[in-house]
Amino acid sequence: MKKSVESSFLAIAFVLLYGSGFVFTQYGLENASPMAFLTLRFFIAFMILLVIAYYLKSSWPKTLKEFLHISIAGSLTVGTFSLGIFLSISHGVSASLNALVIALQPIVVTFLAMRYLDEKINRYVIIGLIMGFSGVSFVLYSSFEFSSSEVYGVVFSFVALFGLSFGNLYQKKYCTNMNLFSGGAIQTFSSTLLVLPFLAFEEIHMTFNGDFITALLYMSVGVSIGALSLLYIMIEKGAVSKVSSIFYLMPVSAVFISWLLFDKSIDMTVLFGVGVIFVSIMLIMKRDKV
């Protein structure tokens, strides 16, 4: 019972932090060029984690191989995912279309986990995965927009999808013993290095107003440190295919935060989609007797 409550709390906290990141990203990009915002976000998170790791005397990787594994996992889950999303947005892809592409993550991760981690799935998982994606489609239906000019940007959305998916699997396979603070510092630093070359391809600008500072701090602390730490804890404790199912709730969180903070309306189609998503997650979490 205690373990179930703990798992639920971790999942809810992660969804709220990570999902609301889509909302705050829009505010950040209204006041800064994409790669400049992303570089500054990662570097701030790196400095904070480095200080925390120093004062807590956190353990660091003992071998170069362990260091490289942590760096690769971070470059995929943190760097490649964020890079793909920001480049996608900069090419005109809407937040709703991005969320729909990322909603494929539980399906991709589940089948990759079967192949590379020997995780088993049952009929409930298959039904739940299909229902979950359908639910996300209902949630995003009213805000869904797409034009042929966005095709190039959608490619970056799929780069983000596969970066996140492979990163989750890599984290589970090679980094389950990673210290959250020292490991997080390594991963945000490697993500900073990954983004740096892309600064050469944009006109760098930043406007330091209240919206930008709020968005930057939220994405640096709330998402890059808080949400990702929760994700790594959940991956360590459970099957990565089941953990990935909560990504179906990301658009739900974004819609809820928009309603709470910015008075955006929620119609019956959205509520129906939310219901379908919750049922799908219960099915995915259900275990068959073997």
N, C-alpha and C positions, 0 to 999 in steps of 0.2 A: 504494500500500500504506500509506504513512504517513498519507495523508488518510483512508483507511478506518479505521485504528486511532484516529486523533484523533476522528473522527465517533462511533465506538463508545464511546469513553471519555466524550465529552460526553453522549451519550444515556444511558449507564448512571448517570453521576453525577446527571443531571437527574432520572431516574426515582426513584432512591433518595431524593434530597432532597425532591422534590415529593410523591411517593407517601406517604412517611412523615409528611408534613404532616397527612394525614387523621387519623393516630393521635394526634399531639400536639395537634391542635385539640380533640379530645375532652377531654383533660386541662385545656386552657385554659378550656373552657366549663363544666367542673365547678367552677371557682373564680372565674368572672367572667361578667357579662352579655355577650351576644354583641357588641353594638356598642361597648361599652367596651373589650373585649379587642381588637377589630379596629382601633379608633382608635389605641390605644396601640401596637399592633404596627406599624402603618403609620408612626406618628410616630417611633418608635425607628429604624426602617429609614431614614427620611428623614434624621434627624440623623446617623446613621453615614455614609450616602452623601455627605451634604453635607460632612462633615469630610474624607472620603477625597478627594472631588473638589477641595477647597480645597488640600490638601497635595500632591496630584499635579498641580495646576494643569491640571485637565481642561478641555477646550474646552466652551463653552456654546453654545446656539443663537444664531445671529447675527441672526435675524429673529423677529418676533412670530408669523408663520405657522408657522415651524419649531417654536417653543415650544408653540404650540397643538396641532400634530400629535402631539408627544410626550405632551402632557397627555391628549389624547383617547385615544391608544393605551393609556396607563397606566390611565386611568379605566375602560376596557373590560376589558383583560386582568387588571389587578390589582384595581381597585376593584369593578367590577360583578360579576366572577366571585366574589370573596370575600364580597361583600355578599349575593349570592344564596345561596351555600352556607350562610353563617351564619344567615340568616333562615330558610332551609329547615330547618336543624337545630333552630332555636328553635321551629319549628312541628311538631316531632316526627318529621320525616323521618329515617329511619335512614341511617347512613353507607353501607350497601350499596346502598340505593336511589339515593342521591346519586351514588355511583360509577357506577351503571348508566346514569343519565341523562348524566353527563359522558362516558361511554364512547361516546356518539353524536358526540362532537366531531370525530373524524377523518372521519366521513361528512359532517357539515355543512361542515367546512372544505374538504374535497375538492371538493364541488360549488360552493361559493362561490368557490373559487380558479379553477375552470373558468370561472365567469361573470365575475369581476372582475379576475383576474390572467392570464387566458388560459393557465393551466397545462393541460397535456395529461395525460390518464390512459389507461391501457390495460386490457385484460381482467384482468390480474393484480391491478391495484389494486382493481377492482370485487369480485373474488372475495375478496381479502385483507380488504377492509373488512367484508364480510359475515361472514367467518370470525372476524375480530377481535372483533366485537360478540358473536358466539356464544360465543367463548372467555371473554370477560368475564362473560357470563351464567353459565357453568359455575363460574367462580371464586367468584362471589357467591351462588350458588344456596343453599348451606347457611345463609347468614346473611341471606338476603333476607326482609324483612318489609314488609307494606304494609297499611294500613287506610284506610277511606274518610275518616276524620278528617284524614288527611295530604294530601288533595288540594290544599288551599290552599298547603301547604308545597312540594309538587311544582312548583307554578307558579314559585316562587323558584329551584328547581333548574334549570328551563329558562331562567330569566333568567341564571343563572350560565353555563349552556352557551352561550348566544348571545353573552354578554359576552366570554367567552373566545375563541369562534370568530371573531367580528368583530374583536376586538382583535388576534388573530394576523395576520389579513389586513391590518388597518390598519398594524400594525407593519412588515410586509413591504413594503407599498406606499409608506409615507411616512417611515419612521424607520430605514431600514437603516444610515444613517451616524451614528446616535445614539451618543454616548459613553456607555458603560455606567454610569459613576459619576454624572456630571452629569444624564444622561437618567434614570437610576434615581431620583435625588433629586427630579426634577420629577414623575415618575410616582407615587412614593410620597406626595409632598405633595398632588398632585391627588386621589389616592385617599383621603387623610385628610380633605380638604375634602368629598369625596363622601359619606363616612360620617357626618360630624359631625351633620347634621340628624336622623339616625335615633336619636341619643342621646335626643332629646326624647320618644321613644315607648317607652322602656323604663325599668325601675327599675335604675339603675346600681349595681353592686356589684362589688367585687374583693377576693379573699382572697390576700394575698401570702405564699403558702407555697412549699415547694420545687417542687411539681408545677407551680404556676402560673408561677413564674419560669423554670423549664426550658422549659415550653411557649412562653412569650412570647419568650424569647431564640431558641429554635429557629425559630419562625415568622417572627420579625423578621429574623434573620441568615441562617439556613439556607435559608428558602423565599423571603422577599421580596427578599433580595439574591442569595444563591447560586444557587438554582434558576432564578429569573427571568433572571438574567444569562446562564446557560447556554442557556435557551430562546431568548433574543434572538440569541445567537451562532449557534445552529443555524438560526434563521429567516433570518439574514443569509447563511449559507453555502449553504442548500439550498432546495428547493421547499417551500413552507409545507404543501402537502397531504401530502408525505412525512414532514415533521417531526411533523405532528399525529398520525401513526400510533402514535408511542410513547406517546401517552396511553392506549392500550389496556393498557399495562403499569402504570398507576397502581394499580389494585386489587391487582395481583400484588405490588407493592412494599409496600402496606399490609399484606397478608396475611403477607408475609415478615418485616416488622418486628414485627408482633404475635406471630409465632411466636418470633422471636429474643429479644425483650425481655420478652414477657408470657406465654410458654409456651402460646400458643393452638395448638390442633391443626390439622393440615392433612390433609384426606382425599383420596381418589383422584379425586373429582370436581374438586377444585381443581387437582390436578396435571394432569389431562386438559385442563382449561381453559387452564392455563399453556402446555401444548404447542401447543394450537390457536392461541393468541395469537402465539407465536413464529413458527409457520408463516405466519400471516397477515401479519406484519410483513415477513418475507422476500419474500412475494409482492408486497406493496406497494412494496418497494424495488427489485424487479426491473424492468428496462427492456426494452420491446419495441424491436426494430429498426424504424425508420421507413422 
